[in-house]
Amino acid sequence: MSIQNISFIIPAYNSSNTIKEAIDSILNQNFSKGDEIIIVNDGSIDQTKKILNKLKKMNKYHNNLIIINHDKNYGGGKARNTAVKNSKNDLIFCLDADNILLPKTIKPLKNKLFKEKTDIAAFEKIDFFLIKKFFKIFKYKKITHQWKFKFNKNYKLKDYFNNKINPGSSGNYLFTKQSWQKTGGYPEDSGALDTWGFGFRQMAHNCRLCLLRNYSYLHRYGYKSYWIRDSQNKNLSKEAFKFVRPYLNLIDDKTKNHIKKNPETWFNDYYKI
């Protein structure tokens, strides 16, 4: 196990249109010798598996990709946990299969984590983008809006409820495998709340977090993502309560009382879904 290198993990479900671009964004000036990319194909029913197998045979990708296939669709939480369990490095960066890293952003993020001696390091900003077509041939990325995290170095559990903009809500950040082990990993029964739940657990277990100022990654926007599908089809307040409940004694009284009094709506109230 290396404490210097990164295991990039990518959960992939029906990601045939985006997975190559996500992988290339890692290999493009963000990948170091000793790093690895672990992709868990979570029972996709499109061409994801075929594309991954094709990439694996190409010299550019062959030695850098580890592909794991789930026999069915278990959900993002289990896919992420499978990837971490099979990783060789102590540092983990989870990149969603539809998102993109900007060049030369991972090394400063890693250096920030080491310098601050934290468990988590996140980019300060997220740039949301759409793919625009021009004359049905030329494509370009249009930035639609930006999230910017606003919190101090001493970010605490109570801050998790103050703003919907927190690392767990995006899920694309660097963390130590030790913090994953300490928290019990990603919740596997929470659908698209898996990254929010993991981030919540990290805060509940007093994991330390730092931000890399003035850096960002690209987050795809404007289509029915995992998060959007679940927010339309499930009661997220009920889903989130499953893994918040064991930690209620750690939450401030105002937030705790609101959750108890509004079991059907509390998550939407805080995060304005």
WOSUL-V608887 format. One line per field, one symbol per residue. ss: DSSP state (H for helix, E for strand, L for the rest). psi: psi as a letter, one per 40 degrees, with the letter a starting at -180 (. if undefined). burial: I if it has 9 or more other ideal C-beta (glycine too) atoms within 8 Angstrom, else O. Layout:
ss->???
psi->???
burial->???
This chain:
ss->LEEEEEEEEEEELLLLLLHHHHHHHHHLLLLLLLLEEEEEEELLLLLHHHHHHHHHLLHHHHLLEEEEEELLLLLHHHHHHHHHHLLLEEEEEELLLLLELLLLLHHHHHHHHHHHLLLEEEEEEEEEEEEEEELLLEEEEEEEEEEELLLLLLLLHHHHHLLLLLHHHHLLLEEEHHHHHHHLLLLLLLHHHHHHHHHHHHHHLLLLEEEEEEEEEEEELLLLLHHHHHHHHLLHHHHHHHHHHHHHHHLLHHHHHHHHHLLLLHHHHHHLL
psi->hhedihhhhhhhhffdeedddddddddgeehiheiihhhhhgfieaedddddddddeiddddeehhhhhieiheiddddddddddeieiehhhhhieeihiiifdddddddddddefidhhiidihhhiihhhhfechiihhhdiihhhgiidfhiddededhegiddddegihiiddddddeeahhefebeedddddddddddefiiiiihieiiihhiieigidddddddeihdddddddeddeedeeiidddddddddgdeedddddef.
burial->OOOOIIIIIIIIIOIIOIIOOIIOIIIIOIIOOOIIIIIIIIIIOOOIIOIIIOIIOOOOIIOIIOIIOIOOOIIIIIIIIIIIOOIOIOIIIIIIIOIIIIOOIIIIIIOIIOOIOIIIIIIIIIIIIIIOOOOOOOOOIOOOOIIOIOOOOOOOIIIIOOOOOIIIIIIIIIIIIOIIOOIOIIIIOIIIIIIIIIIIIIIIIOIIIIIIOOIIIIIIIOOOIIOIIIIOOIOIIIIIIIIIOOIIOOIOOOIIOIIOOIIOOIIIIOOOO
